Amino acid sequence: MKSIIHFQNERPFKYFFSQLKGKSVPELCLCSPFISSKALGLLSDFLKTRRTTVRLLVNLSPVHLATSISNPVKPLIELMDKYPSQIYLKSNPDLHAKAFIARTSALFGSSNFTSGGEERNKELNLYISGDSQNSRALLTSLQNQFDQYWNSGNEIDLIETDSDWERYYFKVAKIITRFIPNPNLGKDNFGRIKNVMKRRKWKVDELGKKLSASAKPKAGTYMPKIIFLDQSGFITFHGDHITTNRELWESVKHSPEKVFDILISKYSFFRDVLECLQDVDYIRYAGLVTSLNLEEKTELLRAAIRWLESLDYVKRQSKNLGLDRHHKFMITKKGKAYLNRNEPSLIDREG
């Protein structure tokens, strides 16, 4: 068998498992700091008709648990209950590597074993397969590195960890997402940024006024938008202060729609929200989550809906400002007009 080496950045995990069909796979070695239920579902589907042994190495350290928006432990419990004799789990608090190794193939790179790593994020992953001398040497090196990380990992009480997440970490994660999109608790960065936000609310208000230039401002809508502004380069969170990209702001200050265009280039599910709503009379939040293949508590989706509302692209069927699973949403004429003058969605949906 000749060697196959190429980048695999589009649905890397679906591709990896598809290449194992019809092949003998006595063992799978997977390491990923973060995991999600949807990605684990791919592994579960693979194991339905196999006796493959799986060594799964994750990072369930307190910092990682606190920065997980959805509970990462519960889907692990469900998976191990389903395949109790096939899956072995360890946690390594220093784990940052992502690798997926079968006997004669491997995928490694930047993607966590999550729905973001599979579909939404801009990732860089390398796939290798074959039994040439070079391929075998690389696969052996990967396996040896995985074994080293595995041996330094620890077994973990999932039931106790699940209870701790529900009691403590969920509250921490909920607080963090109000301030920064990708929190880093090292050296108390979160504490410093939180104090900055309290100390300099005028900066938030200033940004809020610009964001509301052509839309009615609503209480509580500034922070979700600021999450996107940081991700998209309009503002930057530093250790002890916040700076603004004045040149970028000047180019869009008279049109929040231009901000939206820039965001849509990074977060294409903005547009997918509109396309989904265009196909139905209305849809509930939980249904929207399912249609977009997102985690139910995705903060980015909540912020996207806020922004779409402020631009009058989407309207809600409820006067309640809360975003729970019971609220209904529908696209407006303005939203339909936006779809008609733009290119198709950047996301390729299944089916």
Secondary structure, DSSP 8 states (H G I E B T S, - for coil): ---EEEE--SSHHHHHHHTTTTS--SEEEEE-S-B-HHHHHHHHHHHTT---EEEEEE---HHHHHT-SS-SSHHHHHHHHHSTTTEEEEE-TT----EEE-SSEEEEES--BSHIIIIIS---EEEEE--SHHHHHHHHHHHHHHHHHHHT-B---HHHHHHHIIIIIHHHHHHHTTT-SS---GGGHHHHHHHHHHHTHHHHHHHHHHHTTTS---TT-HHHHHHHHHHHTSEEE-SS-EEE-HHHHHHHTT-HHHHHHHHHHH-THHHHHHHHHHTSS-EEHHHHHHHTT--TT-HHHHHHHHHHHHTTSEEES-S-----TT-EEEE-HHHHHHHHTS---SS----
